[in-house]
Amino acid sequence: MTHSFLPKTPPIKKYSDTSSESLQKLQEIAENLPKLLLTGKVQSTIQSLAGDGLSVNELFIESRIKNIRLAMVHLSFISHAYVWGGAKPESTLPKVLAEPWVKVAKTLGRPPILSYASYCLDNWFKINEDEKISLDNVALINNFLGGVDEDWFVTIHVCIEDAASEAIKAAYALAEMTDINSEQEILHNLKAITGSLKKVNKIFSRMPEKCDPYIYYHRVRPFIFGTKDNPDLKEGLVYEGEFANKPQFFRGETGAQSSIMPFLDGALGVYHTKDSLRHYLNEMREYMPPEHRAMIDHVESISQAISLINQSKNLVDEYNKCLEEIRAFRALHLEFAGTYINKQSQIKNPFGRGGSTITGTGGTPFMKYLKKHRDETEDQKIDSD
């Protein structure tokens, strides 16, 4: 049982034990994406490839999962660069990309779209392998345009996932507890969750240090949009040769696809009212790795946290501290959404490429969504009097 949503060991940067020309080509294009985007050559590079030019069939002979995850990262980045890297979005993805992307996506149990798992969880390495994960020791494997702002935006999320591992471990233990567990055991896990989330919020608060709102909105954000509820691709995206050539609609990459908050909500008994935004939150699970979805479903189905915590004022007080850290995280997310997206969308810029200003990259009215979950977290603190 893992207690982190990051891989147990860092993702691989290159395919292992392969002489496949198509995989070498896939690696080469992914590594050169910043230059290809800068020179406007992504589309022509892909269109020049033969039909099986990016075949991933070799990966399934021995089914090496790390190689398959790397292929998912490469194909996701290249495909998004193809769709969003020109003067206007492409509505058809060529078969040379569509076929291998759909194949690896099915194997991983996720849709063929750039999701948080490929953008963050499987897209980092440690600069010094002997040192711990930190903002001073994590770099990205793949980029779109590259640069400090894009790297910082993603590495912040990598380090948040790592810092949250103690909270995930403690929340899992808490969810499995019953009335035979002592108050001290329950309190120990609540304190561990609070302490871990304090580290998470400290890391998250550092986002503005090296990620400028203007750069994020116009140089980072445009490449992570999806096709569902996106006014720039109203007719969806055709994956040539796949899905009977019918246009598909998938959500874009968003932090809502991180498993941390849904898992903590489930383990701590925090619920969100059923409306269109609740439906969206549940939909985000389809973009998570299946094993992460299973962890969330498990704690939701067994947790007796609320009834256990209500037995003691000490437990209620510590539970409220946990919820305060979750509320603070959601409040910080709301603040950054306002600074990095909402305010930037008000600035007229003929050269800007920020995309839709009404919806987030996942296709939701993000300000309303974030406010709702912040407020619902606050409302579920327990009165200890």
N, C-alpha and C positions, 0 to 999 in steps of 0.2 A: 504493500500500500504506500503510494507516494504522498508526501505532504506538501508538495509544491506543484504549481501548474507549469513551471519551467521544466524542461527536460532534465533528467537526473544528471546527465553529463552534457557539456556544451554541444550544440549542433555542429555537424561537420561543415567545412568550407568548400571541400572539393569531393567529387565522387571517388569512392574507394575501389581499388582493384577493378578498373574497367579500361578497356581500350576502345570503347565505342566512339566512333567519330561523331555521331549525333549528340551524345552526351557532352563531348568536348566542345562542340559547337554551341550547345545550350549554355554551358558554363561561360564560354567566351562572350556570347551576346549579353548575358546577365551582367558580367563584370564590366562590360563596356557601355552599359545603358546610359550613364551620365553623358558620355561623349556622343552617343548616337542621338540622344534627345536634344543635345545642344546644337547638333548639325542637321537635325531634322531627317535623320536616316533610319529611324526605327522601322517605319512602314516598308521602305524599299528593301531593307535588309531581310525582313521576314518574307516579303513577296518574292524574293530571289531564290529562296530555298526550295529544294525539291520536296515532293509530297511527304517523304519519310525523313526529312532533314533534321527533325527534332524528336525522333523516336525515343521512347523510354522503355521499350519492350525488354531490353537487357536487365532492367532493374527488377523485373518480376521473376527472373529465373531462380534467384536465391532469396528474393523478397527481403532485401535488407532495408529495414524501415527507415534508417537515417538517410539512406540514399534517396528513398522515395519522398521523404519530407523535404530534402534539398531540392528535388525536382519540382515539388509543389511550390516552393519558394521561388525558384527560377521562373517557372512558367507563369506564376501569378504576377511577378514583377514585369516580365516581358509583355504579357498580354495587356496589363493595365497601361504600360507605356505605349503599346500599339493603339489602344482604344483612345486614350486621353492625351497622347503626346503630340498630336497634330494641331492644325488651326481650328479644326472642329472634330467632335467625337466620331469615331468609326462605329458603324452599326453592325458590321459583320466581322467576325474573327476568323481568319483563314484556317483551313483544315490543318495545316502544319502546326498550328498552336492549339486549336480546339481539341483535336483528337487526343494528344498526350495529356493535356490539362484535365479533360474530363476523366481520363483513365486513372490518373493518380488521385484526383479528387474523390472518385468513387472508392478507391482503395482506402483512403484515409477517413471516409465517412463524412466528408464536408462538401459543400457546393464548389463548383469551379469559379471562384472569385477570390480576390485578395482579401483574406480575413485576418483578424488579429493574430491567429496562430502562426501564419506565415510572415506577417509583417513584423511581429515582435518575438513570440516565443521560440521560433525556429530560425531566427535571423540575427544571431549575435555570437560573439566569441570573446574570450578573455585575452587581453593583450599580454599579460603575464600569467601563464597557466598555473603558477604556484601561488598566486594571490587570490583573495576572495572576490566575488562579484561586487563591484562598486562603480560609481560614476567615473572614477579615475582608472578603471580597469576593464571597461566593456566597450566594444566597438561593433559596428554593423557589418554583416557579410554582404548585403545587397542594398543599393540605393537607387533612387530615381535620378534626381539632379545631383545629389550629394551635398556636402557642405556641413558646417558646424550645426546649423539650425535643424536640419533634417536628422542628423545623427543624434543630437541631444534629445529631440522630441521622442525618439524611439527608445534610446538607452534609458531615459527616465522611466519608461514603462517596464523595461527589462528589470531594472533595479527595484521597482515597486513590487513586481512579481516575486523577486527573491526575498525582499524584506517581509512580505506577507506570509512567507512559508510557515513561520511559527504560529501565526494566527490561524492558518488553515489546519495545522496539526492539532492545536488546542481546540478549535471549533469542532473538528471531527470527533475528538475525544468527548467533548461536552455533549454532542448530539447522541452519542451512544450511552450516556449515563442515564440511570434510573433512580428511583427512590432508595435503592440500596447503597448508593454512593454518598459519601459524607459531604457535609457543607464545605470542608476544607478542600476536598478534591475538586468540587465545582468551582470554588473561589479561585483555586490555583489556575484553572484553565481560563476563567474570565480575565484574570490579571495578565495572563500570557497573551490573550487576544488584544487587550488594551495596549500593552507594551509594544507589541509587533506593529499595530496600526499607527502608533505614534511615530515609529520609524518610517512607515509608509508615507504619512502626511508630511514629514520633514523632507523626504526625497521629492515628493510631488510639488512642494512649495518652491523648489529650486528651478522649476520649468523656465521662468523668465530669464534666468541667468544667461543662457546661451541659445534660447529659441525666441527670436524676435517675432512679434505678432504679424507684421507685414510679410516677412519672409515665409512664415508658416502658411498664411492665407493664400499667397500668390505662387509659392514655389514648392510647398510640401503637400498641402491639402488637395490640389486638383487631381492628383494621380490616385487617390484612394477612394474615389467615389464608386458606387455601384450603379446598377441599372434600375432598381426598384424605387418607385416614387421619385425618379430623377427627371426633371423637366427637360434636361439636355439629351436624354435618350428615351423619349416617351414611348417609342415602339419596341423598346428592349434591345437585347443584343443577340444576334444570330451566331451560334457556334457551328460553323460550316461542317456539315456531315454528321452533326450530333443533334439529339432531341428532335429528330425528324425535320430539321432546319426551321423549327418554330422559334421565334424570339423568346429569350429567357429573361427573367427579372430576379436579380439577386441583390441583397443589401451590400453596401460597401463596408470597408474596414472601419471599425469604431471601437472605442474603449469599452462600449457596452457588451462587446464580445469577450471581454476578460471574465474569467470564472470567479474571481475573488469575491466581488460583492454579492452575486447571486448565492454563492456558497455560504457566505457569512449570514446573509438574510435567512437562508434555510435552516442553518444550524442554530441561530439565535431566535428563530420564530418571528422574524420581521416580515410582515406581509405588505403587499401593495394592492390597492383597490383595483377591481376589474374594470378597465375601460380600454380605449384604443391603445393607450400607452403601455398598459399591462400586457396586452397582446403582443406589442412590439418587443417588450422585454423577454417574453417567452420565446418569441421567434428568434431572438439572438442566440439562443442555445443551439439552434440548427447549425450555426457557424463555428461552434466550439468543437474541439476534438471529442469523439464519443466517450472516451474514458472520463473526461471532465464533466460532461453531461450526466454520466452515471453517478459521479460523486455527489453532484448537486441533488439529483433525484433521491439518492440514498439518505442524505441528512434531512431532507425535507420530509421524508416518509417516516423517520424514526425519532426525530428530536422531540424531547419532552422539556426543553429548556425553560419555557415560560412557567410551567407548573412547578418545576424544581426551584427556580429562582424566587418565586413568590413565597417560598417558605421562610425566607430570612431577609431582614433589612440589610444585612451586610452584602448578601448576594444581589439584592435589588440595586444597591448603590453601585456595586462594581459593574453590574449589567448596564446600568445607565451610562457608566463611563465608556463601556464598549460602544454603545449606540452613539455617544457623543463623538467618538473618533470616526465612526462611519458617517455621521452627519457632517462632520468637519471635512471629510474627504469629498463628499458630494457637494458641499458648499464651495470648496476650492475648485472642483470640476466646473461648477456653474460659473464661478468668477472667471476662470480661464476661457470658458466658452464665450462669455461676454466680451472679453478682451481680444481673444484671438480670432473670433469669427464675427460676432454680432457687430462690434465697432468697426472692424475692417470692412464689412459689407456696406457700411454707410459712406465709405470714402470712394469718390469717383476716381477711377483709374482706367484709362483706355487700354492699358497693357496688362491689366490684372487677369489672373486666371483662377480666381477663387472658386468658381462654380456656383451652385445654387446657394442663395443666401437665406432661403426659407427653411430648408431642411439641412440636417447634419449629413456627414458622409454616409451614415447608415440609412438615410432617407426618412428621418423623423424630425418633427418640430422640436429641435434639441433643447431650447431654453425652457419650454413648457415641461418637457420630459425631465430635465435635471431638477427643476424647482419642485416638481411633484415628489420625486423620490427623496430629495433632501427634507422636505416638510413632513413626509410620512414617517421618515426615520425619527425625526424630533418628536412627533406625536405619539410614538410608541414607547417612549421612556415611561417607566413605571413609577407611580407615586409611592414613595417609601414612607409616607406619614401614617 
